[in-house]
Structure formats: C-alpha cells, structure tokens
C-alpha cells in the first residue's frame, strides 16, 4: 500500500507534479496525480519486523543510543544491565547470579583500558555533573566535550588540573553557541577558582584557535531577567537601553555583565517592577558598586532622572 505522507521533493517527468508517494510493498516511487512509476527497486531502510505499540517497538529494536562525545567510548561500548533479568525478561537463577556479577565487574574494568581513558572518563563525568548543576542543554555539553577531547589530543592538559580544563571547555562552549555563562557561575558550580578557569580558557583559546567573538551585554540580558523573574517587556526595554549605551560608547572597555546589569536595573524601574541593586548583583555576579557606576554613566548619557 502506498504511503500518502511520505512525499519527496522530486517532480514527475510526465505531468511535473510534486505529489510523489512511495509504495513500500512494491518498492516504487509513484506519481499520485497521473500514476506514473518514477522510480522502482527502492530499498526499504526500515526494520524487517512490525510493532503495534511503543513497548513492543523498544523490545524488538536492535539499535542502541546515538554516538555521544559525553562518554569516553562515545557510547559505542556494550552495556550489561544491573537488573538480574535475561534478554527475555526472566529472572536469573540465584546459582548464576555470582557468575553474572563477576562478568559485570570485569566488563566495567576492561571498558577503561589505560590511564588516559580513565582520566578522560573522569573528566567527562565531571563535565556532565557541572553541566547538570548549571542547567546547560545537552548540545552545549557535547560541544564542551569535543573541545576537551581536542585539548587532550594536543596534550594541553599536562601541567594543569583536569577540573580547570573541563570548566574552561564549558565556558568556551557556552560562548561558542552565543549563550555565555559567567566565570562566577562556572566557578560556583565546580568549586574551581575563577582565575584558574580564566587562565585555562585563554590557554585553550590560543592553542586550539577558537577565535570566539567577545561577548556583548545583549547575551546576558534575557538570562539575568529570567533569573530575576522579569517579563518580556523588561527584556525589550533592557535591550533598548543596551543598544543606546553601545551607540553612545558607554560599553567600550567595560565588562558586558556590568552594562547588562545596570540596564536591567533601569528597565525594571521603568516597567514598574523594580529590582534592587543587591538582587541584580547576586544574579549577574558583579558588585553593587559596578552597577551604580554603570547606571550613573548610562543615566547621564541617556538623560534618565536619578533613581534610588
């Protein structure tokens, strides 16, 4: 039977129609308007078995998880389940459980064959844990893992702690996808000194030629507003203040987080949902003094009256 939903972007040579469907039983590509067989001998890429519900589909599937850089073996190794059940779901007899336990234990040991693999496994587990604490999406963690692997290949870990390189990889990955996190956030989640992370990041950026663009205040506005429970209106007003600040040259030579924090402080008052400098300082990782200084500069240029 032809599948109506599987249309391709080809055209029928007879009537120039784009309504093409596949007939999986015959292995043909057919025009749905004139009936012409456009192609034949199609290979069915799907499974040879059928499933009538999701549970049956999971049970019959023979493919594993996709490849991931977050595992030292890229997720391609065999896993032995810790549940005492066989392939058919039957419980393993008690007399065989000791043997299965030994097999499982040795399987875990041989997955990491040398010190380099063991260190990589530890580092990627650490990366996963820090990423989970910070609420970082999986695609950013994958990017960070790839940067760390490149650092290992170029032997950039020697003489530096694994923790600092892991944190630097996360910082670089966040900047690469334009969702930057501050060094303070990463330092807090990892218990690694901020200066060590910054030094490790500069080392990676130089040796791996990361060529990352400097972060702008725009990158932090939405993130800080969400943490302060401010709505879309506050974000829009903050970004407008940031835009005017950049045009006036206020942000030149200043930290982007400080400019973003001061802009949010002003915007929160304008939209009638004021936040204190102390609250914004806690979220942004800059001091209240910095927020006050940036606020004075912005309000002077933009003609905003004084606010307490």
Secondary structure, 3 states (H helix, E strand, C coil): CEECCCCCCCCCCCCCCCCEEEECCCCEEEECCCCCEEECCCCCCCCCCCCCCHHHHHHHCCCCCCCCCCCCCCCCCCCCCCCCECCCCCECCHHHHHHHHHHHHHHHHHHCCCHHHHHHHHHHHHHHHHHHHHCCCHHHHHHHHHHHHHHHHCCCCCCCCHHHHHHHHHHHHHHHCCCCCCHHHHHHHHCCCHHHHHHHHHHHHHHCCCCCCCCCCHHHHHHHHHHCCCCHHHHHHHHHHHHHHHHHCCCCCCCHHHHHHHHHHHHHHHCCCCCCHHHHHHHHCCCHHHHHHHHHHHHHHHCCCCCC
